[in-house]
Amino acid sequence: MSSTTNVVRPAELATAEPGQAKPDSGPVGPGAGARGPATDYSGYPLVASKHPWRWVGTAAVALGVAAVVWSLATNPRWEWGVVAQWFTAQSVVNGLLETLKLTAISGILGFVLGFILALMRLSASPLLVSVSWTFSWIFRSTPLLVQMLLWYNLGYLYEKISLGIPFTDVRFFEVQTTTLISQFAAAVLGLTLNQAAYSAEIIRGGILSVDQGQLEAAAALGIPAWRRSTRIVLPQAMRAILPTAFNEIIGLVKGTSIVYVLAYSELFYTVQVIYNRTQQVLPLLLVATLWYVVITSVLSVFQYYIERHYSKGAVRSLPLTPLQKARTFFATHAVAPNQARSTR
């Protein structure tokens, strides 16, 4: 017996009665016959989605920014001429250099000590763990201002500082405490120990963020413990450590302003001395503020590129730098006009 197959065209489906059953469309598959031509969408216009509230919010923020800029530019009490006069003054620049020196020394020593404390906290020795925890607990529990004053007045508690064999009278080195603990030494000591307490927790958290399975796999491959730490753990931990660490460094830059209580000639103390003499308080405070903004902006640029470097392996492709984005933008917009001219 022979069987026939009815092929139903789209026109028949469209003209079928509402209550009438649609005929069988026949077999579907590679052997069902040639398919019709694809629909051409080239003539359809592209309509962008509308975001009216986004434009409302943008307009409101732009209006607020314009009002702030207008106030800064037209209010004579800001005394921008005085700000420009003192911004690069020699005394202010000297104070800025002292601030940078305090930040560099305290930041380096603080993170080195914090790294040691973090390793102590992660060790199997109960004594090392207890000492590290106690150190962080004490220095995170007391204000930095109190620590500064305590170190500066250490000579009241200990008249002399000596180095020798403990519990004996043998002394290799001995000096007056007031001679050893100067204003600069007290500032560095206070900033370093306070920074070390916070750095230890930052580094410890970054190390713990690394998957333990990777350490187990490296140990199974016979990789030495030192190489496991330096080549596997630390590069991955840096991705978690860097953002918070840079925030701490930026906070340290601004935290150096508290050294003014020791009458040390850093940026903020220098500005105070100047406006106490000239009575130009607000312009001099703006000078200090602008210099702090410059320092933190430079640090933010370093943070971006260092984080980008350590993100290798975590993302498929590194994000474009601002310079690369600018080059791409200008290259794209420079090619389009040239193509438009060539088609005329």
C-alpha positions in Angstrom: 0.0 0.0 0.0 1.2 3.5 -0.7 0.7 6.4 1.7 0.6 10.0 0.8 1.7 13.0 2.9 -0.1 16.3 2.8 2.2 19.3 2.9 0.5 22.3 4.4 1.7 25.7 3.3 1.8 28.7 5.7 -1.0 30.3 3.7 -3.3 27.4 4.5 -2.6 27.7 8.2 -3.3 31.4 8.1 -6.7 30.9 6.4 -7.9 28.0 8.6 -11.3 28.5 10.3 -11.2 29.2 14.1 -13.0 26.0 14.9 -11.4 23.9 12.3 -8.5 21.6 13.2 -5.4 22.6 11.4 -4.1 20.0 9.1 -1.0 18.0 9.9 2.2 19.9 8.9 4.0 16.7 7.9 7.3 15.4 9.0 9.8 17.9 10.3 13.5 17.3 10.0 16.4 17.4 7.6 14.4 15.4 5.0 11.3 17.5 5.2 12.3 19.7 2.3 14.1 23.0 1.7 13.4 25.7 4.2 12.2 29.1 3.2 14.5 32.2 2.9 15.6 33.8 6.2 13.9 37.0 7.1 15.8 40.2 6.3 16.0 42.5 9.4 18.3 45.0 7.8 15.5 47.4 7.1 14.2 47.5 10.7 15.1 50.7 12.7 17.1 50.3 15.9 15.3 52.0 18.8 17.3 52.7 21.9 15.6 51.9 25.3 14.5 54.9 27.2 15.6 55.7 30.7 13.8 58.9 31.7 14.6 58.7 35.4 18.3 58.2 34.7 18.2 61.5 32.8 16.3 63.2 35.7 18.9 62.0 38.2 21.8 63.0 35.9 20.3 66.5 35.5 19.8 66.9 39.3 23.4 65.8 40.1 24.8 68.1 37.3 22.8 71.0 38.7 24.2 70.3 42.2 27.8 70.1 40.9 27.4 73.3 38.9 26.0 75.1 42.0 29.0 73.9 44.1 31.5 75.0 41.4 29.8 78.3 41.0 30.0 78.9 44.8 33.7 78.0 44.9 34.4 80.3 42.0 32.4 83.4 43.0 32.7 83.5 46.8 35.6 85.8 47.6 35.9 84.4 51.1 37.6 81.3 49.8 40.6 83.6 49.1 42.0 81.5 46.2 44.8 84.0 45.7 46.1 83.3 49.3 45.8 79.5 48.6 47.9 79.9 45.5 50.5 82.0 47.3 51.0 79.4 50.1 50.5 76.2 48.1 54.1 76.0 47.0 55.7 78.0 49.8 59.0 76.6 51.0 57.8 76.0 54.6 54.7 74.2 53.3 56.8 72.0 50.9 59.1 71.1 53.8 56.1 70.1 55.9 54.9 68.0 53.0 58.2 66.2 52.7 58.1 65.4 56.4 54.6 64.0 56.0 55.8 61.8 53.1 58.8 60.7 55.1 56.6 59.7 58.1 54.2 57.8 55.7 56.9 55.9 53.9 58.9 54.9 57.0 55.8 54.0 59.1 54.1 52.2 56.2 57.0 50.0 55.4 57.9 49.1 58.9 54.2 48.7 59.8 53.5 46.2 57.1 56.8 44.3 57.6 55.9 43.9 61.3 52.3 43.2 60.4 53.5 40.4 58.1 55.5 38.8 60.9 52.5 39.1 63.3 50.2 37.5 60.8 52.6 34.5 60.4 52.8 34.3 64.2 49.0 34.3 64.4 48.8 31.4 61.8 51.5 29.3 63.5 50.9 26.2 65.5 52.6 27.7 68.6 50.2 28.8 71.3 52.7 31.3 72.6 53.2 33.0 69.2 49.5 33.1 68.6 48.8 34.6 72.0 51.5 37.3 71.6 50.3 38.3 68.1 46.6 38.4 69.3 47.5 40.5 72.4 49.5 42.9 70.3 46.7 43.5 67.9 44.1 43.7 70.7 46.1 46.4 72.6 47.0 48.7 69.7 43.6 48.4 68.0 41.9 49.2 71.3 43.7 52.4 72.1 43.5 55.7 70.2 46.5 56.7 68.1 46.7 60.1 69.9 47.1 58.3 73.3 49.8 56.1 71.8 51.7 59.1 70.5 51.7 60.9 73.9 52.6 57.7 75.7 55.7 57.0 73.5 56.7 60.7 73.7 56.6 60.6 77.5 58.3 57.2 77.8 61.2 58.8 79.7 58.9 59.3 82.7 58.5 55.5 83.0 62.0 54.5 82.0 64.9 56.9 82.6 67.3 54.9 80.5 67.1 52.4 77.7 69.8 49.8 77.7 70.8 46.7 75.7 72.5 43.8 77.5 72.1 40.3 78.9 68.7 40.0 80.7 68.7 39.5 84.5 72.3 40.5 84.8 74.3 43.7 85.1 76.0 43.3 81.8 75.2 46.3 79.5 76.4 46.7 75.9 74.5 49.9 75.2 72.7 52.5 77.4 71.2 55.9 76.6 68.9 58.4 78.1 65.3 57.8 77.0 64.6 61.5 76.4 67.6 61.6 74.0 66.5 58.5 72.1 62.8 59.2 71.9 62.7 62.4 70.0 59.6 63.9 68.4 60.3 62.1 65.1 61.1 58.8 66.9 57.9 59.0 68.9 55.9 59.8 65.8 57.4 56.9 63.8 57.0 54.5 66.8 53.4 55.3 67.3 52.4 55.2 63.7 54.4 52.0 63.0 53.0 50.0 65.9 49.4 51.2 65.3 49.8 50.3 61.5 51.3 46.9 62.3 48.3 45.9 64.4 45.9 46.6 61.5 48.2 45.2 58.8 48.5 41.9 60.6 44.8 41.3 60.4 44.7 42.4 56.7 47.5 40.1 55.7 46.1 37.2 57.8 42.7 37.6 56.2 44.3 37.6 52.7 46.2 34.4 53.4 43.1 32.7 54.8 41.2 33.6 51.6 43.3 31.3 49.5 41.6 27.9 48.9 43.3 25.2 51.1 42.9 22.7 48.3 45.6 24.4 46.3 48.0 24.0 49.2 47.1 20.3 49.5 47.6 19.9 45.7 51.0 21.6 45.9 52.1 19.5 48.8 51.1 16.4 47.0 53.3 17.5 44.1 56.2 17.7 46.4 56.6 21.5 46.2 58.6 22.8 49.2 56.7 24.8 51.8 58.6 28.0 51.1 57.8 27.9 47.4 54.2 27.0 48.2 54.0 30.2 50.3 55.8 32.6 47.9 54.6 31.2 44.6 51.1 30.0 45.3 49.6 31.5 48.5 51.0 35.1 48.5 50.3 36.0 44.8 46.6 35.0 45.3 46.4 36.5 48.7 47.6 39.8 47.3 44.3 40.3 45.4 42.5 40.3 48.8 45.2 42.2 50.7 45.9 45.1 48.2 42.6 47.0 48.4 42.4 47.2 52.1 46.2 47.7 52.4 46.1 50.8 50.2 43.2 52.1 52.2 45.4 51.8 55.3 48.2 53.6 53.6 45.9 56.4 52.5 44.6 56.5 56.1 48.2 56.7 57.3 48.9 59.7 55.1 46.0 61.6 56.8 46.9 60.0 60.2 50.2 61.8 60.2 48.4 65.0 60.8 47.9 63.8 64.4 51.6 64.2 65.0 50.9 68.0 65.4 50.4 67.2 69.2 54.2 66.5 69.3 54.9 69.9 67.7 56.6 68.0 64.8 56.9 70.1 61.6 54.8 68.0 59.3 52.3 69.4 56.8 49.3 70.1 59.2 51.5 71.5 62.0 53.3 73.8 59.5 49.9 75.1 58.2 48.8 75.7 61.8 51.9 77.7 62.6 51.3 79.9 59.5 47.7 80.6 60.0 48.3 81.4 63.7 50.6 84.1 62.5 48.7 85.4 59.5 45.1 84.7 60.7 44.3 83.3 57.3 42.8 80.1 58.7 40.5 78.9 55.9 42.9 79.4 53.0 45.7 77.6 54.8 43.5 74.7 55.7 42.6 74.5 52.0 46.3 74.4 51.2 46.7 71.3 53.4 43.5 69.8 52.1 44.7 70.1 48.5 48.1 68.5 49.2 46.4 65.6 50.9 44.1 65.2 47.9 47.2 65.2 45.6 48.9 62.5 47.7 45.9 60.2 47.9 45.2 60.6 44.2 48.7 59.5 43.3 48.4 56.5 45.6 45.0 55.6 44.0 46.7 55.5 40.6 49.4 53.2 42.0 46.7 51.1 43.6 44.9 50.7 40.3 47.9 49.4 38.3 49.2 47.1 41.1 45.7 45.6 41.6 45.5 45.2 37.8 48.9 43.4 37.8 47.8 40.9 40.5 44.4 40.2 38.8 46.2 38.1 36.2 44.8 34.6 36.3 41.6 35.8 38.1 40.0 37.3 35.0 40.1 36.2 31.4 41.3 39.5 30.0 42.8 42.4 31.9 40.7 45.6 31.9 41.9 48.5 29.7 43.9 51.2 31.5 42.6 54.8 31.2 45.3 55.5 28.6 44.4 52.5 26.6 40.7 53.5 26.7 41.6 57.0 25.5 43.6 55.5 22.6 40.8 53.2 21.6 38.2 56.0 21.8 40.3 58.4 19.6 41.2 55.6 17.2 37.5 54.5 16.8 36.3 58.1 16.3 39.1 59.0 14.0 38.4 56.1 11.6 34.6 56.8 11.3 34.9 60.3 9.8 37.6 59.0 7.3 35.3 56.2 6.2 32.4 58.6 5.8 34.6 60.9 3.5 35.7 58.0 1.4 32.2 56.8 0.7 31.1 60.2 -0.6 
